[in-house]
Amino acid sequence: MDTEQARTFLAVASAGSFVAASERLHITQSTVSARIKALEEYLGVSLFVRSKSGADMTDAGRRFQKHAAMLVRTVEQARHDLGRPEGFRASIVIGARIGLWDGLLIDWLAEIRHSMPDVSIRAESGFEADLMQGLIDGRIDIGVMYTPQRRPNLELAHLMDEQTVLLSSTTCSSNQAEYIEVDWGPEFHAQHKASYPDAGGPALSVNIGWLGLQYMLRHGGSGYFPHRLAEDYIADGRMIETAGSPQFVLPSWLVYQSNRDKSLIDPLIDALRNMLDNRNI
């Protein structure tokens, strides 16, 4: 048994299907199947029951899950420790949505570098599925995201709620021809759908806010963005907030290991919360 087999097992267990796991791991479905088969042969048990709807863990699979997670975390921790640059007492990996890095978490990095200069940091951006998988594998120490999933051995803590506003480069209202749909996650989508039940599919949709903003700045249009990201554009006159439009709440969450090194991780979380308090966010 090797860590790639254990990592693949955890991906299937998390995603609920071999197809979704292959997409998440960026490998073929046949590779996923081969790794799971080899793992089952090594352990002498069946780990999944496959059906048209996906893959469900067997009792043996559920019992093995904690061991697989422990194996991967141990290997990742060894990689952290062995790969730590000289002169640092610890290293940490922080992963977050790019919309949260922009203008917010990037300043948190500066706070950490100032208050904990003996800790090396690797910062990554990604979407929820990849961030969650990195946390499950132990490759990421702290994740910051919009729509986390509850998983064994991971703790979720609410970080903040942001107001999203309808930002426009013109005074015209949002409609199918000019509206740019930004994927802020399923919770935002549900609120948006409730307020615009008759809206058709957008002519343009993007998976990160930065793309939507850049398109609007160059070619016009409108879209929903956190007010935090909109402030500078409103202040310099390049964008306006569409009066009378619905506003939606966009919550963000911290996710980290239950068995984390509290002496290392908790001060980082405290620093982030203090920074948000000072900014009244």
C-alpha positions as CSV (number, residue, x, y, z in Angstrom):
1,M,0.0,0.0,0.0
2,D,1.3,3.5,-0.9
3,T,0.1,7.0,-0.1
4,E,-1.3,7.5,-3.6
5,Q,-3.6,4.6,-3.1
6,A,-4.7,6.0,0.3
7,R,-5.1,9.5,-1.2
8,T,-7.2,8.1,-4.0
9,F,-9.4,6.2,-1.5
10,L,-10.0,9.4,0.5
11,A,-10.9,11.2,-2.7
12,V,-13.5,8.6,-3.7
13,A,-14.9,8.6,-0.1
14,S,-15.2,12.4,-0.2
15,A,-16.5,12.8,-3.7
16,G,-18.8,9.8,-3.6
17,S,-17.9,8.5,-7.0
18,F,-14.9,7.3,-9.0
19,V,-15.6,9.8,-11.8
20,A,-15.6,12.8,-9.4
21,A,-12.5,11.6,-7.7
22,S,-10.6,11.3,-11.0
23,E,-11.6,14.9,-11.8
24,R,-10.5,16.1,-8.4
25,L,-7.2,14.3,-8.6
26,H,-6.6,15.1,-12.3
27,I,-6.1,11.5,-13.2
28,T,-8.1,9.1,-15.4
29,Q,-11.0,7.0,-14.0
30,S,-9.2,3.8,-14.9
31,T,-6.3,4.9,-12.8
32,V,-8.6,5.5,-9.8
33,S,-10.2,2.1,-10.4
34,A,-6.7,0.4,-10.6
35,R,-5.5,2.1,-7.4
36,I,-8.6,1.1,-5.4
37,K,-8.5,-2.5,-6.8
38,A,-4.8,-2.8,-5.7
39,L,-5.6,-1.4,-2.3
40,E,-8.5,-3.8,-1.8
41,E,-6.3,-6.7,-2.8
42,Y,-3.7,-5.6,-0.4
43,L,-6.1,-5.2,2.5
44,G,-8.2,-8.3,1.5
45,V,-11.5,-6.4,1.8
46,S,-13.9,-4.5,-0.4
47,L,-13.9,-0.8,0.3
48,F,-16.6,0.4,-2.0
49,V,-19.9,-0.7,-3.5
50,R,-20.3,0.8,-6.9
51,S,-23.7,1.7,-8.4
52,K,-25.1,4.0,-11.1
53,S,-25.4,6.7,-8.5
54,G,-21.8,6.5,-7.4
55,A,-19.7,4.7,-4.9
56,D,-20.6,4.0,-1.3
57,M,-18.1,2.9,1.4
58,T,-18.6,-0.6,2.9
59,D,-18.2,-1.1,6.6
60,A,-14.6,-2.0,6.0
61,G,-14.2,1.2,4.0
62,R,-15.6,3.3,6.8
63,R,-13.2,1.6,9.3
64,F,-10.3,2.1,7.0
65,Q,-11.0,5.8,6.4
66,K,-9.4,7.0,9.6
67,H,-6.3,4.9,8.9
68,A,-6.0,6.3,5.4
69,A,-6.3,9.8,6.6
70,M,-3.7,9.2,9.3
71,L,-1.3,7.7,6.8
72,V,-1.5,10.6,4.4
73,R,-1.3,13.2,7.1
74,T,1.8,11.5,8.5
75,V,3.5,11.5,5.1
76,E,2.5,15.1,4.5
77,Q,3.8,16.2,7.9
78,A,7.1,14.5,7.2
79,R,7.3,16.3,3.8
80,H,6.6,19.6,5.6
81,D,9.3,19.0,8.2
82,L,11.9,17.7,5.8
83,G,11.1,20.4,3.2
84,R,11.2,23.2,5.7
85,P,13.7,25.9,4.8
86,E,16.7,26.3,7.0
87,G,16.3,28.9,9.7
88,F,12.6,28.3,10.3
89,R,11.1,26.4,13.2
90,A,8.0,25.4,11.3
91,S,6.2,25.6,8.0
92,I,2.6,26.0,7.1
93,V,0.4,25.8,4.0
94,I,-2.6,28.2,3.7
95,G,-5.2,27.7,0.9
96,A,-8.0,30.0,0.0
97,R,-10.4,31.2,-2.7
98,I,-8.8,33.9,-4.8
99,G,-11.6,36.2,-4.0
100,L,-10.6,36.0,-0.3
101,W,-6.9,36.5,-1.0
102,D,-7.7,39.6,-3.0
103,G,-7.4,42.6,-0.6
104,L,-7.9,40.6,2.6
105,L,-5.9,37.4,3.2
106,I,-2.9,38.8,1.4
107,D,-2.6,41.3,4.3
108,W,-3.0,38.4,6.8
109,L,0.2,36.9,5.3
110,A,2.0,40.2,6.0
111,E,0.7,40.0,9.6
112,I,2.0,36.5,10.0
113,R,5.4,37.3,8.5
114,H,5.7,40.2,11.0
115,S,4.5,38.4,14.1
116,M,5.9,34.9,13.4
117,P,9.1,35.5,11.3
118,D,10.4,32.0,12.1
119,V,7.5,30.3,10.3
120,S,7.7,29.7,6.6
121,I,4.5,30.0,4.6
122,R,3.2,28.5,1.4
123,A,0.1,30.3,0.1
124,E,-2.2,28.6,-2.5
125,S,-5.4,29.5,-4.2
126,G,-8.1,27.1,-5.2
127,F,-11.8,26.1,-5.2
128,E,-13.6,24.4,-2.4
129,A,-13.2,20.8,-3.8
130,D,-9.4,21.1,-4.1
131,L,-9.0,23.0,-0.8
132,M,-11.1,20.4,1.0
133,Q,-9.1,17.5,-0.5
134,G,-5.8,19.2,0.5
135,L,-7.1,19.5,4.1
136,I,-8.3,15.9,4.1
137,D,-4.9,14.8,2.8
138,G,-3.0,17.0,5.3
139,R,-1.3,18.9,2.5
140,I,-3.1,22.1,3.6
141,D,-3.0,23.3,7.2
142,I,-5.6,26.1,7.0
143,G,-8.3,26.6,4.4
144,V,-10.5,29.7,3.9
145,M,-13.5,29.2,1.7
146,Y,-17.1,30.0,1.0
147,T,-18.8,26.5,1.1
148,P,-16.9,23.9,3.1
149,Q,-18.0,20.4,3.7
150,R,-18.1,18.7,7.0
151,R,-15.5,15.9,7.2
152,P,-14.1,13.7,10.0
153,N,-11.0,15.2,11.7
154,L,-11.7,18.7,10.3
155,E,-13.1,21.6,12.2
156,L,-15.1,24.4,10.6
157,A,-15.3,27.9,12.1
158,H,-17.4,30.8,10.7
159,L,-15.1,33.6,9.8
160,M,-17.2,36.5,8.5
161,D,-20.3,37.5,6.4
162,E,-19.8,39.8,3.5
163,Q,-22.5,41.8,1.7
164,T,-22.5,41.3,-2.1
165,V,-23.8,44.3,-4.2
166,L,-24.8,44.6,-7.8
167,L,-21.9,46.5,-9.3
168,S,-22.2,48.0,-12.8
169,S,-20.0,49.9,-15.2
170,T,-23.1,51.8,-16.4
171,T,-26.4,52.9,-15.0
172,C,-28.4,50.2,-16.8
173,S,-30.0,47.4,-14.8
174,S,-28.9,43.8,-14.8
175,N,-30.3,41.7,-17.6
176,Q,-29.4,38.7,-19.6
177,A,-27.6,40.6,-22.3
178,E,-25.1,42.4,-20.0
179,Y,-25.2,40.5,-16.7
180,I,-22.0,38.6,-15.8
181,E,-22.6,35.7,-13.4
182,V,-19.8,35.0,-10.9
183,D,-19.7,31.6,-9.2
184,W,-19.6,32.6,-5.5
185,G,-20.8,29.1,-4.5
186,P,-24.1,27.3,-4.0
187,E,-25.3,29.4,-1.1
188,F,-25.0,32.6,-3.0
189,H,-26.6,30.9,-6.0
190,A,-29.6,29.9,-3.9
191,Q,-30.1,33.5,-2.7
192,H,-29.7,34.9,-6.2
193,K,-32.2,32.4,-7.6
194,A,-34.8,33.3,-5.0
195,S,-34.5,37.0,-5.8
196,Y,-34.4,36.5,-9.6
197,P,-36.6,33.4,-10.2
198,D,-37.4,34.3,-13.8
199,A,-33.8,35.1,-14.8
200,G,-32.5,33.0,-17.7
201,G,-29.0,31.8,-18.2
202,P,-26.4,34.5,-18.4
203,A,-24.6,35.3,-21.6
204,L,-21.3,35.2,-19.7
205,S,-20.4,33.4,-16.5
206,V,-17.0,33.2,-14.8
207,N,-15.7,31.1,-12.0
208,I,-13.7,33.8,-10.2
209,G,-14.6,37.4,-9.4
210,W,-11.4,38.8,-10.8
211,L,-12.3,37.7,-14.3
212,G,-15.7,39.3,-14.0
213,L,-14.2,42.6,-12.8
214,Q,-11.6,42.7,-15.5
215,Y,-14.3,42.1,-18.2
216,M,-16.5,44.8,-16.8
217,L,-13.7,47.3,-16.6
218,R,-12.7,46.7,-20.3
219,H,-16.1,46.0,-21.9
220,G,-18.8,47.0,-19.5
221,G,-21.5,45.0,-17.8
222,S,-22.7,44.3,-14.3
223,G,-22.4,41.6,-11.7
224,Y,-22.5,40.8,-8.0
225,F,-19.3,41.3,-5.9
226,P,-18.5,41.6,-2.2
227,H,-18.7,45.2,-1.2
228,R,-15.1,44.9,0.0
229,L,-13.9,44.3,-3.6
230,A,-16.2,47.0,-5.0
231,E,-15.2,49.9,-2.7
232,D,-12.2,51.2,-4.7
233,Y,-13.9,50.9,-8.0
234,I,-16.9,52.9,-6.7
235,A,-14.7,55.5,-5.1
236,D,-12.7,56.2,-8.3
237,G,-15.9,56.4,-10.4
238,R,-15.2,53.3,-12.6
239,M,-18.2,51.4,-11.1
240,I,-21.5,52.2,-9.5
241,E,-23.6,50.3,-7.1
242,T,-27.0,49.6,-8.7
243,A,-29.6,51.3,-6.5
244,G,-32.5,49.2,-5.2
245,S,-31.0,45.9,-6.2
246,P,-31.1,43.0,-3.7
247,Q,-28.0,42.3,-1.6
248,F,-26.9,38.9,-0.6
249,V,-24.8,37.5,2.3
250,L,-21.6,35.7,1.4
251,P,-20.3,33.8,4.4
252,S,-16.7,32.5,4.6
253,W,-15.3,29.8,6.8
254,L,-12.0,28.6,8.3
255,V,-11.3,24.9,8.0
256,Y,-8.4,23.2,9.8
257,Q,-7.3,19.9,11.3
258,S,-8.9,18.8,14.6
259,N,-5.5,17.4,15.7
260,R,-3.6,20.6,14.6
261,D,-0.5,21.9,16.4
262,K,-2.4,24.5,18.4
263,S,0.7,26.4,19.4
264,L,1.3,27.1,15.7
265,I,-2.2,27.2,14.1
266,D,-4.3,29.0,16.7
267,P,-2.1,32.2,16.9
268,L,-2.5,32.5,13.1
269,I,-6.3,32.2,13.4
270,D,-6.3,34.8,16.2
271,A,-4.2,37.1,14.1
272,L,-6.8,36.9,11.2
273,R,-9.7,37.5,13.5
274,N,-8.0,40.5,15.1
275,M,-7.3,41.9,11.7
276,L,-10.9,41.6,10.7
277,D,-12.1,43.2,13.9
278,N,-9.8,46.1,13.3
279,R,-11.3,46.6,9.9
280,N,-14.8,46.2,11.2
281,I,-15.4,43.3,8.9
